[in-house]
């Protein structure tokens, strides 16, 4: 998914993930997703080993398209090294994931 746009949709919930832009990125990237119904959402960033790097958002999201930015830092506001990172968006019904590349 690095360098490409994608859309993953699940028909019953119409929860879509449109990837992140730019990808690769430095220093910021935007993750774009849509919700057709209100839902609690949890957005996390993990390193390639699967370790949690940062929680970007926990809360309720209204229907529509949403964008959340990530600045390449961890939960302690420390700058992370170049590499591949995985983002996940979890709703009450499912989890969607994508890959992104931080280049310094």
N, C-alpha and C positions, 0 to 999 in steps of 0.2 A: 504494500500500500504506500510505500515511500515514493513520493513524487507523483502520485496519481490521486485523482478524486474518485470517490466511491460512494455508493449509496446502498446500505443494507436496510431492508424494510421487512417488517413482520406484519402481515396483513391484519391479524386480529386487533393489534394495538396501534398500528401505523406509527411505530417508533423508528425513526430513521437516523442514521449516522452518516454524515457527508464528508468525513475525514477532517484533516486539518490543513490550514494554509497560512503561510508558506510551509512547504515540506520538501527538502530540509529547511531548517530555520536557525536564525541567530539574530537577535536575542529573544524574539517573541514569536508565538504561533497562536492561531485561533482555531479552536475545535468547534465544528458546526453540527448541530443535531436538531431534530424536530420531534415534537410530541403532538399527537392529535387529541389527547385527553390529559387532564391534570394528573400529575403523578409525583410521588417522592422520587428524587433522583440523587445519586451519589456518583461523583466524577473523581476518579483517581488516576494518578500517574505511577507506573511501576518501572523499575529498571529491567534490563534484559534477563536478569536472574530471578525476576518475579517479586523482588522486594519493593514494598510501598515506599515511594519517594515523596509524594505529596498528595494530599486530598485537596482538590480544587473547589469542590462544592458539595454541600449536603443541604437539601431542602426541597420544597415543593415547587414544581415548574408548571406553569400554565400552558395550554395548547399553543402551538406556533413554532417558528424557527428560533433557535437560540444559539448564541456564540459565547464561548468562554475562552479567555486568553491564558496562556501559560508563559512565564518568563524564564524558563530553564533553571529554576531554583528548587531546592528541596524544602521540606517543612520547617527548616531552620533559617530560611532565606539565604542559604549558601549556594553559590553558583555551581552547577553540575558540569561534569566533563562532557566532551563530545561523545556521542553514541546513539544507540537506538533505544527509544523509550516506548512503552506501551500505555495507552490511555484506555480507560474503561468507563462506560456510562451504564449505570445500573438503575433500572426502574423497578417498580413493584412487580413487573411481569417478566423481565429479561435483562440480559447484559449484552452490550455490544462493545467491541474492542477495535482498536486500530494501532498501527505503528507509526512512529515519527522519528526523524533523525535530527539531533542537535549537532550543528557544526560550528566549531570555534576557530 
